[in-house]
Amino acid sequence: MPTWITPEGTLRPDYPTQANVPAGSEAVLALPLRTDAGFHVLLLIAGAAAPLSPDVRDHLRWIQPYLGQGAQRALLAWTLKRREEQGRHIIDALDEALVLCTEDGTIRQANGPAL
């Protein structure tokens, strides 16, 4: 459920809907995003002290799983890129010549001794 973090740092789901919100107060909207990968993401929207209508709340609840899936894909892509870089560093550190080719013989990667 979307929750507001008040300027004082307290969590209040109903903060901007109350009539006594001080003028100029800037709360932060915290939107938890769930993922299938076992990690959680918290989307923070600053400077949004306007009341949330029921329609906006429904839209936020609807979009939460999709944002979580996007965050999960971004983390997986980052992890894959990092592992590829680690693999390249290992191959480059070998003293033996190593050439990685595709099935049709196209060279994908070669370390220093292979050149």
N, CA, C and O atoms as CSV, one atom per row, in Angstrom:
chain,resi,resn,atom,element,x,y,z
A,1,MET,N,N,0.836,-1.180,0.000
A,1,MET,CA,C,0.000,0.000,0.000
A,1,MET,C,C,0.882,1.245,0.000
A,1,MET,O,O,1.839,1.312,0.772
A,2,PRO,N,N,0.589,2.222,-0.837
A,2,PRO,CA,C,1.366,3.458,-0.812
A,2,PRO,C,C,1.293,4.102,0.568
A,2,PRO,O,O,0.219,4.187,1.165
A,3,THR,N,N,2.424,4.548,1.065
A,3,THR,CA,C,2.504,5.157,2.391
A,3,THR,C,C,3.297,6.449,2.286
A,3,THR,O,O,4.245,6.552,1.507
A,4,TRP,N,N,2.901,7.419,3.068
A,4,TRP,CA,C,3.596,8.703,3.088
A,4,TRP,C,C,4.605,8.740,4.219
A,4,TRP,O,O,4.340,8.266,5.324
A,5,ILE,N,N,5.762,9.308,3.929
A,5,ILE,CA,C,6.759,9.595,4.952
A,5,ILE,C,C,6.678,11.098,5.178
A,5,ILE,O,O,6.995,11.885,4.286
A,6,THR,N,N,6.258,11.487,6.355
A,6,THR,CA,C,6.053,12.908,6.657
A,6,THR,C,C,7.392,13.615,6.792
A,6,THR,O,O,8.425,12.957,6.913
A,7,PRO,N,N,7.394,14.952,6.774
A,7,PRO,CA,C,8.657,15.684,6.966
A,7,PRO,C,C,9.331,15.351,8.296
A,7,PRO,O,O,10.542,15.517,8.438
A,8,GLU,N,N,8.547,14.883,9.272
A,8,GLU,CA,C,9.117,14.508,10.573
A,8,GLU,C,C,9.677,13.091,10.559
A,8,GLU,O,O,10.318,12.672,11.523
A,9,GLY,N,N,9.439,12.335,9.461
A,9,GLY,CA,C,9.970,10.993,9.337
A,9,GLY,C,C,9.031,9.885,9.787
A,9,GLY,O,O,9.461,8.737,9.896
A,10,THR,N,N,7.772,10.186,10.050
A,10,THR,CA,C,6.831,9.145,10.448
A,10,THR,C,C,6.096,8.606,9.222
A,10,THR,O,O,5.937,9.304,8.220
A,11,LEU,N,N,5.652,7.356,9.319
A,11,LEU,CA,C,4.912,6.723,8.236
A,11,LEU,C,C,3.422,6.885,8.493
A,11,LEU,O,O,2.926,6.526,9.560
A,12,ARG,N,N,2.706,7.433,7.501
A,12,ARG,CA,C,1.270,7.641,7.653
A,12,ARG,C,C,0.580,7.441,6.311
A,12,ARG,O,O,0.744,8.260,5.407
A,13,PRO,N,N,-0.195,6.360,6.166
A,13,PRO,CA,C,-0.893,6.129,4.902
A,13,PRO,C,C,-1.908,7.216,4.566
A,13,PRO,O,O,-2.220,7.421,3.393
A,14,ASP,N,N,-2.428,7.915,5.572
A,14,ASP,CA,C,-3.490,8.895,5.343
A,14,ASP,C,C,-2.987,10.335,5.378
A,14,ASP,O,O,-3.801,11.257,5.348
A,15,TYR,N,N,-1.672,10.560,5.440
A,15,TYR,CA,C,-1.129,11.906,5.664
A,15,TYR,C,C,-1.686,12.991,4.736
A,15,TYR,O,O,-2.217,13.979,5.243
A,16,PRO,N,N,-1.596,12.864,3.407
A,16,PRO,CA,C,-2.024,13.980,2.564
A,16,PRO,C,C,-3.534,14.113,2.438
A,16,PRO,O,O,-4.022,15.100,1.887
A,17,THR,N,N,-4.276,13.138,2.939
A,17,THR,CA,C,-5.728,13.239,2.828
A,17,THR,C,C,-6.326,13.994,4.001
A,17,THR,O,O,-7.515,14.313,3.987
A,18,GLN,N,N,-5.528,14.283,5.009
A,18,GLN,CA,C,-6.034,15.015,6.159
A,18,GLN,C,C,-6.111,16.497,5.846
A,18,GLN,O,O,-5.280,17.030,5.111
A,19,ALA,N,N,-7.100,17.150,6.399
A,19,ALA,CA,C,-7.319,18.574,6.127
A,19,ALA,C,C,-6.301,19.464,6.822
A,19,ALA,O,O,-6.125,20.614,6.420
A,20,ASN,N,N,-5.631,18.971,7.848
A,20,ASN,CA,C,-4.735,19.834,8.625
A,20,ASN,C,C,-3.265,19.699,8.236
A,20,ASN,O,O,-2.384,19.902,9.072
A,21,VAL,N,N,-2.996,19.362,6.988
A,21,VAL,CA,C,-1.610,19.302,6.530
A,21,VAL,C,C,-1.076,20.717,6.434
A,21,VAL,O,O,-1.673,21.551,5.753
A,22,PRO,N,N,0.050,21.017,7.108
A,22,PRO,CA,C,0.583,22.380,7.065
A,22,PRO,C,C,0.966,22.797,5.645
A,22,PRO,O,O,1.457,21.985,4.861
A,23,ALA,N,N,0.737,24.058,5.327
A,23,ALA,CA,C,1.106,24.579,4.004
A,23,ALA,C,C,2.619,24.483,3.830
A,23,ALA,O,O,3.378,24.784,4.752
A,24,GLY,N,N,3.045,24.065,2.653
A,24,GLY,CA,C,4.471,23.964,2.359
A,24,GLY,C,C,5.107,22.677,2.845
A,24,GLY,O,O,6.305,22.476,2.644
A,25,SER,N,N,4.341,21.798,3.480
A,25,SER,CA,C,4.899,20.522,3.932
A,25,SER,C,C,5.195,19.648,2.721
A,25,SER,O,O,4.394,19.568,1.789
A,26,GLU,N,N,6.333,19.006,2.744
A,26,GLU,CA,C,6.681,18.126,1.648
A,26,GLU,C,C,6.858,16.722,2.189
A,26,GLU,O,O,7.834,16.423,2.876
A,27,ALA,N,N,5.918,15.880,1.874
A,27,ALA,CA,C,6.015,14.482,2.254
A,27,ALA,C,C,6.611,13.705,1.088
A,27,ALA,O,O,6.693,14.204,-0.034
A,28,VAL,N,N,7.020,12.493,1.371
A,28,VAL,CA,C,7.556,11.602,0.350
A,28,VAL,C,C,6.619,10.403,0.273
A,28,VAL,O,O,6.284,9.799,1.292
A,29,LEU,N,N,6.208,10.070,-0.926
A,29,LEU,CA,C,5.348,8.912,-1.132
A,29,LEU,C,C,6.234,7.684,-1.308
A,29,LEU,O,O,7.081,7.649,-2.200
A,30,ALA,N,N,6.038,6.674,-0.457
A,30,ALA,CA,C,6.796,5.426,-0.526
A,30,ALA,C,C,5.899,4.354,-1.115
A,30,ALA,O,O,4.827,4.062,-0.584
A,31,LEU,N,N,6.348,3.770,-2.220
A,31,LEU,CA,C,5.573,2.758,-2.915
A,31,LEU,C,C,6.385,1.457,-2.941
A,31,LEU,O,O,7.338,1.343,-3.711
A,32,PRO,N,N,6.014,0.469,-2.100
A,32,PRO,CA,C,6.782,-0.785,-2.095
A,32,PRO,C,C,6.515,-1.591,-3.359
A,32,PRO,O,O,5.376,-1.685,-3.817
A,33,LEU,N,N,7.561,-2.165,-3.912
A,33,LEU,CA,C,7.457,-2.982,-5.114
A,33,LEU,C,C,7.912,-4.394,-4.783
A,33,LEU,O,O,9.028,-4.591,-4.303
A,34,ARG,N,N,7.074,-5.354,-5.030
A,34,ARG,CA,C,7.409,-6.751,-4.763
A,34,ARG,C,C,7.957,-7.400,-6.029
A,34,ARG,O,O,7.551,-7.069,-7.143
A,35,THR,N,N,8.884,-8.326,-5.834
A,35,THR,CA,C,9.439,-9.046,-6.972
A,35,THR,C,C,9.414,-10.543,-6.682
A,35,THR,O,O,9.236,-10.960,-5.537
A,36,ASP,N,N,9.591,-11.340,-7.723
A,36,ASP,CA,C,9.630,-12.785,-7.572
A,36,ASP,C,C,11.008,-13.285,-7.153
A,36,ASP,O,O,11.156,-14.442,-6.760
A,37,ALA,N,N,12.008,-12.427,-7.233
A,37,ALA,CA,C,13.381,-12.853,-6.976
A,37,ALA,C,C,13.755,-12.783,-5.498
A,37,ALA,O,O,14.910,-13.030,-5.153
A,38,GLY,N,N,12.826,-12.461,-4.633
A,38,GLY,CA,C,13.112,-12.433,-3.211
A,38,GLY,C,C,13.723,-11.131,-2.729
A,38,GLY,O,O,14.219,-11.078,-1.603
A,39,PHE,N,N,13.707,-10.095,-3.524
A,39,PHE,CA,C,14.170,-8.799,-3.048
A,39,PHE,C,C,13.036,-7.805,-3.191
A,39,PHE,O,O,12.089,-8.023,-3.948
A,40,HIS,N,N,13.144,-6.724,-2.463
A,40,HIS,CA,C,12.099,-5.707,-2.474
A,40,HIS,C,C,12.697,-4.363,-2.859
A,40,HIS,O,O,13.843,-4.053,-2.534
A,41,VAL,N,N,11.902,-3.585,-3.550
A,41,VAL,CA,C,12.310,-2.260,-3.992
A,41,VAL,C,C,11.324,-1.266,-3.414
A,41,VAL,O,O,10.130,-1.552,-3.319
A,42,LEU,N,N,11.809,-0.123,-3.035
A,42,LEU,CA,C,10.942,0.927,-2.517
A,42,LEU,C,C,11.089,2.140,-3.423
A,42,LEU,O,O,12.152,2.759,-3.469
A,43,LEU,N,N,10.027,2.481,-4.145
A,43,LEU,CA,C,10.018,3.642,-5.021
A,43,LEU,C,C,9.606,4.842,-4.176
A,43,LEU,O,O,8.552,4.820,-3.540
A,44,LEU,N,N,10.426,5.883,-4.166
A,44,LEU,CA,C,10.139,7.085,-3.391
A,44,LEU,C,C,9.853,8.241,-4.335
A,44,LEU,O,O,10.623,8.509,-5.257
A,45,ILE,N,N,8.735,8.927,-4.095
A,45,ILE,CA,C,8.357,10.075,-4.906
A,45,ILE,C,C,8.336,11.275,-3.978
A,45,ILE,O,O,7.477,11.371,-3.101
A,46,ALA,N,N,9.281,12.195,-4.168
A,46,ALA,CA,C,9.408,13.349,-3.283
A,46,ALA,C,C,8.573,14.513,-3.771
A,46,ALA,O,O,8.294,14.636,-4.964
A,47,GLY,N,N,8.181,15.355,-2.854
A,47,GLY,CA,C,7.478,16.585,-3.186
A,47,GLY,C,C,6.062,16.378,-3.667
A,47,GLY,O,O,5.519,17.234,-4.365
A,48,ALA,N,N,5.452,15.268,-3.314
A,48,ALA,CA,C,4.092,14.981,-3.760
A,48,ALA,C,C,3.153,15.065,-2.567
A,48,ALA,O,O,2.683,14.041,-2.072
A,49,ALA,N,N,2.882,16.256,-2.111
A,49,ALA,CA,C,2.062,16.417,-0.911
A,49,ALA,C,C,0.586,16.607,-1.229
A,49,ALA,O,O,-0.190,16.965,-0.343
A,50,ALA,N,N,0.189,16.379,-2.453
A,50,ALA,CA,C,-1.227,16.514,-2.809
A,50,ALA,C,C,-1.990,15.274,-2.370
A,50,ALA,O,O,-1.406,14.194,-2.286
A,51,PRO,N,N,-3.273,15.405,-2.089
A,51,PRO,CA,C,-4.046,14.223,-1.700
A,51,PRO,C,C,-4.103,13.195,-2.814
A,51,PRO,O,O,-4.139,13.535,-3.996
A,52,LEU,N,N,-4.110,11.927,-2.411
A,52,LEU,CA,C,-4.252,10.846,-3.379
A,52,LEU,C,C,-5.724,10.498,-3.511
A,52,LEU,O,O,-6.380,10.149,-2.530
A,53,SER,N,N,-6.222,10.593,-4.695
A,53,SER,CA,C,-7.613,10.214,-4.927
A,53,SER,C,C,-7.704,8.693,-4.946
A,53,SER,O,O,-6.692,8.021,-5.145
A,54,PRO,N,N,-8.883,8.143,-4.746
A,54,PRO,CA,C,-9.025,6.681,-4.837
A,54,PRO,C,C,-8.570,6.138,-6.191
A,54,PRO,O,O,-8.023,5.037,-6.258
A,55,ASP,N,N,-8.788,6.891,-7.269
A,55,ASP,CA,C,-8.340,6.441,-8.592
A,55,ASP,C,C,-6.817,6.339,-8.665
A,55,ASP,O,O,-6.277,5.378,-9.213
A,56,VAL,N,N,-6.133,7.338,-8.108
A,56,VAL,CA,C,-4.670,7.330,-8.117
A,56,VAL,C,C,-4.159,6.162,-7.284
A,56,VAL,O,O,-3.221,5.475,-7.689
A,57,ARG,N,N,-4.766,5.934,-6.130
A,57,ARG,CA,C,-4.361,4.789,-5.303
A,57,ARG,C,C,-4.557,3.475,-6.051
A,57,ARG,O,O,-3.698,2.594,-5.998
A,58,ASP,N,N,-5.683,3.342,-6.745
A,58,ASP,CA,C,-5.933,2.125,-7.522
A,58,ASP,C,C,-4.891,1.954,-8.628
A,58,ASP,O,O,-4.421,0.842,-8.871
A,59,HIS,N,N,-4.529,3.050,-9.297
A,59,HIS,CA,C,-3.514,2.976,-10.347
A,59,HIS,C,C,-2.157,2.574,-9.769
A,59,HIS,O,O,-1.436,1.773,-10.365
A,60,LEU,N,N,-1.813,3.130,-8.610
A,60,LEU,CA,C,-0.545,2.773,-7.985
A,60,LEU,C,C,-0.515,1.296,-7.605
A,60,LEU,O,O,0.493,0.617,-7.800
A,61,ARG,N,N,-1.616,0.808,-7.066
A,61,ARG,CA,C,-1.685,-0.618,-6.709
A,61,ARG,C,C,-1.602,-1.491,-7.960
A,61,ARG,O,O,-1.004,-2.567,-7.933
A,62,TRP,N,N,-2.203,-1.027,-9.053
A,62,TRP,CA,C,-2.186,-1.787,-10.297
A,62,TRP,C,C,-0.783,-1.842,-10.893
A,62,TRP,O,O,-0.367,-2.877,-11.414
A,63,ILE,N,N,-0.054,-0.729,-10.818
A,63,ILE,CA,C,1.256,-0.653,-11.468
A,63,ILE,C,C,2.373,-1.254,-10.618
A,63,ILE,O,O,3.444,-1.556,-11.144
A,64,GLN,N,N,2.150,-1.434,-9.321
A,64,GLN,CA,C,3.194,-1.953,-8.440
A,64,GLN,C,C,3.848,-3.242,-8.941
A,64,GLN,O,O,5.077,-3.302,-8.991
A,65,PRO,N,N,3.087,-4.276,-9.315
A,65,PRO,CA,C,3.766,-5.505,-9.749
A,65,PRO,C,C,4.604,-5.307,-11.013
A,65,PRO,O,O,5.652,-5.936,-11.162
A,66,TYR,N,N,4.158,-4.448,-11.914
A,66,TYR,CA,C,4.903,-4.217,-13.154
A,66,TYR,C,C,6.206,-3.472,-12.889
A,66,TYR,O,O,7.230,-3.769,-13.505
A,67,LEU,N,N,6.169,-2.513,-11.981
A,67,LEU,CA,C,7.398,-1.815,-11.617
A,67,LEU,C,C,8.362,-2.767,-10.923
A,67,LEU,O,O,9.573,-2.693,-11.135
A,68,GLY,N,N,7.829,-3.658,-10.096
A,68,GLY,CA,C,8.671,-4.649,-9.435
A,68,GLY,C,C,9.337,-5.577,-10.434
A,68,GLY,O,O,10.516,-5.900,-10.291
A,69,GLN,N,N,8.586,-6.012,-11.454
A,69,GLN,CA,C,9.155,-6.869,-12.487
A,69,GLN,C,C,10.242,-6.145,-13.263
A,69,GLN,O,O,11.268,-6.735,-13.604
A,70,GLY,N,N,10.016,-4.855,-13.542
A,70,GLY,CA,C,11.039,-4.068,-14.238
A,70,GLY,C,C,12.302,-3.935,-13.409
A,70,GLY,O,O,13.410,-4.031,-13.938
A,71,ALA,N,N,12.142,-3.716,-12.119
A,71,ALA,CA,C,13.306,-3.624,-11.227
A,71,ALA,C,C,14.047,-4.952,-11.178
A,71,ALA,O,O,15.277,-4.980,-11.146
A,72,GLN,N,N,13.304,-6.049,-11.173
A,72,GLN,CA,C,13.908,-7.373,-11.155
A,72,GLN,C,C,14.705,-7.619,-12.440
A,72,GLN,O,O,15.825,-8.127,-12.382
A,73,ARG,N,N,14.142,-7.266,-13.591
A,73,ARG,CA,C,14.865,-7.432,-14.860
A,73,ARG,C,C,16.123,-6.570,-14.897
A,73,ARG,O,O,17.159,-7.012,-15.393
A,74,ALA,N,N,16.045,-5.345,-14.377
A,74,ALA,CA,C,17.217,-4.471,-14.358
A,74,ALA,C,C,18.318,-5.064,-13.481
A,74,ALA,O,O,19.494,-5.010,-13.843
A,75,LEU,N,N,17.948,-5.629,-12.335
A,75,LEU,CA,C,18.938,-6.253,-11.462
A,75,LEU,C,C,19.568,-7.469,-12.135
A,75,LEU,O,O,20.780,-7.665,-12.047
A,76,LEU,N,N,18.763,-8.280,-12.799
A,76,LEU,CA,C,19.296,-9.454,-13.495
A,76,LEU,C,C,20.240,-9.050,-14.624
A,76,LEU,O,O,21.283,-9.676,-14.809
A,77,ALA,N,N,19.887,-8.014,-15.377
A,77,ALA,CA,C,20.756,-7.540,-16.459
A,77,ALA,C,C,22.076,-7.020,-15.894
A,77,ALA,O,O,23.139,-7.286,-16.454
A,78,TRP,N,N,22.011,-6.282,-14.790
A,78,TRP,CA,C,23.224,-5.758,-14.160
A,78,TRP,C,C,24.104,-6.910,-13.673
A,78,TRP,O,O,25.323,-6.877,-13.838
A,79,THR,N,N,23.481,-7.931,-13.073
A,79,THR,CA,C,24.217,-9.093,-12.575
A,79,THR,C,C,24.891,-9.840,-13.726
A,79,THR,O,O,26.050,-10.240,-13.617
A,80,LEU,N,N,24.163,-10.026,-14.824
A,80,LEU,CA,C,24.734,-10.706,-15.988
A,80,LEU,C,C,25.923,-9.936,-16.548
A,80,LEU,O,O,26.954,-10.530,-16.865
A,81,LYS,N,N,25.789,-8.630,-16.672
A,81,LYS,CA,C,26.893,-7.805,-17.183
A,81,LYS,C,C,28.111,-7.906,-16.266
A,81,LYS,O,O,29.243,-8.003,-16.740
A,82,ARG,N,N,27.882,-7.881,-14.979
A,82,ARG,CA,C,28.975,-7.968,-14.005
A,82,ARG,C,C,29.680,-9.319,-14.107
A,82,ARG,O,O,30.908,-9.383,-14.055
A,83,ARG,N,N,28.914,-10.394,-14.251
A,83,ARG,CA,C,29.518,-11.730,-14.363
A,83,ARG,C,C,30.295,-11.872,-15.672
A,83,ARG,O,O,31.343,-12.518,-15.703
A,84,GLU,N,N,29.792,-11.276,-16.744
A,84,GLU,CA,C,30.529,-11.315,-18.007
A,84,GLU,C,C,31.858,-10.587,-17.866
A,84,GLU,O,O,32.877,-11.051,-18.377
A,85,GLU,N,N,31.856,-9.453,-17.179
A,85,GLU,CA,C,33.099,-8.707,-16.958
A,85,GLU,C,C,34.073,-9.522,-16.107
A,85,GLU,O,O,35.274,-9.529,-16.377
A,86,GLN,N,N,33.570,-10.201,-15.092
A,86,GLN,CA,C,34.431,-11.044,-14.264
A,86,GLN,C,C,35.037,-12.167,-15.096
A,86,GLN,O,O,36.218,-12.486,-14.957
A,87,GLY,N,N,34.219,-12.768,-15.967
A,87,GLY,CA,C,34.723,-13.824,-16.847
A,87,GLY,C,C,35.810,-13.318,-17.776
A,87,GLY,O,O,36.804,-14.008,-18.005
A,88,ARG,N,N,35.628,-12.114,-18.316
A,88,ARG,CA,C,36.651,-11.525,-19.192
A,88,ARG,C,C,37.950,-11.297,-18.433
A,88,ARG,O,O,39.033,-11.542,-18.965
A,89,HIS,N,N,37.847,-10.829,-17.191
A,89,HIS,CA,C,39.055,-10.590,-16.388
A,89,HIS,C,C,39.788,-11.900,-16.107
A,89,HIS,O,O,41.019,-11.941,-16.123
A,90,ILE,N,N,39.043,-12.958,-15.853
A,90,ILE,CA,C,39.670,-14.265,-15.607
A,90,ILE,C,C,40.379,-14.753,-16.862
A,90,ILE,O,O,41.516,-15.218,-16.795
A,91,ILE,N,N,39.705,-14.646,-18.011
A,91,ILE,CA,C,40.311,-15.088,-19.275
A,91,ILE,C,C,41.557,-14.271,-19.590
A,91,ILE,O,O,42.564,-14.822,-20.034
A,92,ASP,N,N,41.497,-12.961,-19.364
A,92,ASP,CA,C,42.656,-12.110,-19.644
A,92,ASP,C,C,43.823,-12.397,-18.708
A,92,ASP,O,O,44.974,-12.146,-19.066
A,93,ALA,N,N,43.546,-12.917,-17.516
A,93,ALA,CA,C,44.608,-13.192,-16.544
A,93,ALA,C,C,45.328,-14.511,-16.814
A,93,ALA,O,O,46.370,-14.766,-16.210
A,94,LEU,N,N,44.806,-15.356,-17.700
A,94,LEU,CA,C,45.446,-16.643,-17.987
A,94,LEU,C,C,46.757,-16.453,-18.750
A,94,LEU,O,O,46.881,-15.558,-19.586
A,95,ASP,N,N,47.731,-17.312,-18.445
A,95,ASP,CA,C,49.007,-17.294,-19.162
A,95,ASP,C,C,48.903,-18.057,-20.484
A,95,ASP,O,O,49.676,-17.816,-21.411
A,96,GLU,N,N,47.939,-18.978,-20.561
A,96,GLU,CA,C,47.756,-19.778,-21.764
A,96,GLU,C,C,46.881,-19.021,-22.757
A,96,GLU,O,O,46.062,-18.181,-22.382
A,97,ALA,N,N,47.077,-19.341,-24.027
A,97,ALA,CA,C,46.253,-18.728,-25.069
A,97,ALA,C,C,44.849,-19.327,-25.004
A,97,ALA,O,O,44.681,-20.540,-24.879
A,98,LEU,N,N,43.855,-18.460,-25.091
A,98,LEU,CA,C,42.472,-18.918,-25.061
A,98,LEU,C,C,41.671,-18.094,-26.060
A,98,LEU,O,O,41.686,-16.863,-26.031
A,99,VAL,N,N,40.969,-18.803,-26.948
A,99,VAL,CA,C,40.123,-18.154,-27.942
A,99,VAL,C,C,38.731,-18.751,-27.813
A,99,VAL,O,O,38.567,-19.971,-27.849
A,100,LEU,N,N,37.731,-17.895,-27.663
A,100,LEU,CA,C,36.339,-18.337,-27.583
A,100,LEU,C,C,35.678,-18.055,-28.924
A,100,LEU,O,O,35.681,-16.922,-29.407
A,101,CYS,N,N,35.105,-19.113,-29.523
A,101,CYS,CA,C,34.499,-19.000,-30.851
A,101,CYS,C,C,33.043,-19.455,-30.813
A,101,CYS,O,O,32.637,-20.227,-29.945
A,102,THR,N,N,32.277,-18.961,-31.766
A,102,THR,CA,C,30.908,-19.448,-31.953
A,102,THR,C,C,30.978,-20.745,-32.753
A,102,THR,O,O,32.059,-21.152,-33.179
A,103,GLU,N,N,29.838,-21.394,-32.960
A,103,GLU,CA,C,29.800,-22.662,-33.699
A,103,GLU,C,C,30.302,-22.518,-35.135
A,103,GLU,O,O,30.866,-23.458,-35.694
A,104,ASP,N,N,30.097,-21.335,-35.733
A,104,ASP,CA,C,30.539,-21.147,-37.118
A,104,ASP,C,C,31.981,-20.659,-37.219
A,104,ASP,O,O,32.452,-20.351,-38.313
A,105,GLY,N,N,32.692,-20.586,-36.084
A,105,GLY,CA,C,34.101,-20.211,-36.102
A,105,GLY,C,C,34.383,-18.739,-35.892
A,105,GLY,O,O,35.541,-18.324,-35.931
A,106,THR,N,N,33.353,-17.941,-35.670
A,106,THR,CA,C,33.563,-16.520,-35.418
A,106,THR,C,C,34.191,-16.339,-34.038
A,106,THR,O,O,33.686,-16.862,-33.044
A,107,ILE,N,N,35.280,-15.604,-33.987
A,107,ILE,CA,C,35.971,-15.373,-32.715
A,107,ILE,C,C,35.173,-14.356,-31.899
A,107,ILE,O,O,34.895,-13.248,-32.356
A,108,ARG,N,N,34.820,-14.753,-30.703
A,108,ARG,CA,C,34.067,-13.871,-29.790
A,108,ARG,C,C,34.992,-13.141,-28.831
A,108,ARG,O,O,34.781,-11.977,-28.492
A,109,GLN,N,N,36.042,-13.871,-28.396
A,109,GLN,CA,C,36.959,-13.273,-27.436
A,109,GLN,C,C,38.281,-14.037,-27.477
A,109,GLN,O,O,38.310,-15.253,-27.671
A,110,ALA,N,N,39.356,-13.306,-27.293
A,110,ALA,CA,C,40.696,-13.930,-27.211
A,110,ALA,C,C,41.485,-13.165,-26.175
A,110,ALA,O,O,41.385,-11.942,-26.075
A,111,ASN,N,N,42.276,-13.900,-25.400
A,111,ASN,CA,C,43.086,-13.219,-24.406
A,111,ASN,C,C,44.425,-12.799,-25.010
A,111,ASN,O,O,44.705,-13.098,-26.171
A,112,GLY,N,N,45.250,-12.106,-24.225
A,112,GLY,CA,C,46.517,-11.568,-24.701
A,112,GLY,C,C,47.435,-12.584,-25.342
A,112,GLY,O,O,47.900,-12.345,-26.457
A,113,PRO,N,N,47.727,-13.718,-24.696
A,113,PRO,CA,C,48.639,-14.697,-25.298
A,113,PRO,C,C,48.127,-15.275,-26.631
A,113,PRO,O,O,48.929,-15.769,-27.424
A,114,ALA,N,N,46.831,-15.226,-26.889
A,114,ALA,CA,C,46.293,-15.757,-28.148
A,114,ALA,C,C,46.473,-14.786,-29.299
A,114,ALA,O,O,46.341,-15.179,-30.458
A,115,LEU,N,N,46.766,-13.546,-29.011
A,115,LEU,CA,C,46.911,-12.550,-30.067
A,115,LEU,C,C,48.287,-12.563,-30.564
A,115,LEU,O,O,48.626,-11.794,-31.463
